[in-house]
Amino acid sequence: MLFQNGIGAGEVTLAAGPAYREALRARLSGPLDVVVEIPESVPEAAEFLARPAPLDRIRAQPALARRATGRPPLCFSLPRLCYAPVRIRRCRIVLMLLTGR
């Protein structure tokens, strides 16, 4: 099962994410993989708009997911919805984190 952690959408905090995941894992009989949201929603926007998350969160989420499952997480980003000035640099950082290069 894929578990989308909801941290990027502001539905769950980084600190609370593991507790939600473990509660779900306790009810499953099969493997659980984590989907990590790289962007974060802009709360003051009238409609959904995402921006790049803080770099410390971008680094922390995949590491937490990998420790929990023993496998690389599925990370996703919505660069076309992110603010343009930092989009390219953050996308490169995400690729570096995912590929290890």
C-alpha positions in Angstrom: 0.0 0.0 0.0 1.2 3.5 -0.7 0.7 6.0 2.1 0.8 9.7 1.1 2.0 11.3 4.3 0.1 14.7 3.9 3.0 16.7 5.3 3.3 18.9 2.2 -0.4 19.7 2.2 -0.2 20.7 5.9 -2.5 17.9 7.0 0.2 16.3 9.2 3.4 17.7 10.8 6.8 16.2 10.2 6.9 15.1 13.8 3.5 13.4 13.7 4.0 11.6 10.4 5.6 8.5 11.8 2.7 7.9 14.3 0.1 8.0 11.5 2.3 5.7 9.4 2.7 3.2 12.2 -1.0 3.2 13.0 -1.7 2.3 9.4 1.0 -0.3 9.3 -0.5 -2.0 12.4 -3.7 -2.6 10.4 -2.1 -3.9 7.2 -1.0 -7.4 6.4 1.2 -6.4 3.4 4.0 -3.9 2.8 3.6 -0.2 3.3 5.5 2.4 1.2 5.5 6.1 1.7 4.8 8.8 -0.8 6.6 12.0 0.2 5.3 15.4 -0.9 8.2 17.6 -1.8 6.2 20.9 -2.1 4.1 22.5 0.5 0.8 24.2 0.0 0.5 28.0 0.3 -2.1 28.5 3.0 -2.9 32.1 2.1 -3.6 31.3 -1.6 -7.3 31.5 -2.8 -6.9 28.3 -4.8 -4.4 25.5 -4.5 -0.8 26.7 -5.0 2.3 25.0 -3.9 5.8 26.2 -3.3 9.1 24.4 -2.6 9.2 23.2 0.9 12.1 24.3 3.2 15.3 22.4 2.3 15.5 20.8 5.8 12.1 19.2 5.3 12.9 18.1 1.8 16.0 16.3 3.3 14.2 14.9 6.4 11.1 13.4 4.8 12.7 10.9 2.5 15.2 9.9 5.2 12.4 9.2 7.7 10.4 7.2 5.1 13.5 5.2 4.2 14.2 4.3 7.8 10.6 3.3 8.3 10.3 1.0 5.3 13.9 0.1 4.4 13.2 1.1 0.8 13.5 4.4 -1.0 10.3 6.4 -0.8 8.3 7.6 -3.8 8.8 11.4 -3.8 6.8 13.8 -5.9 6.9 17.4 -6.7 4.7 19.8 -8.7 7.2 22.2 -10.1 4.8 23.9 -12.4 2.8 25.0 -9.4 5.8 26.1 -7.4 7.2 29.6 -7.4 9.5 30.0 -10.5 12.6 31.7 -8.9 13.6 28.7 -6.9 12.0 25.9 -8.9 15.0 24.8 -10.9 17.5 24.8 -7.9 15.1 22.9 -5.7 14.3 20.3 -8.4 18.0 19.7 -8.8 18.3 19.2 -5.1 15.4 16.7 -5.0 16.9 14.8 -7.9 20.3 14.7 -6.1 18.6 13.4 -2.9 16.7 10.7 -4.8 19.6 9.5 -7.0 22.4 10.0 -4.5 24.4 12.0 -7.1 
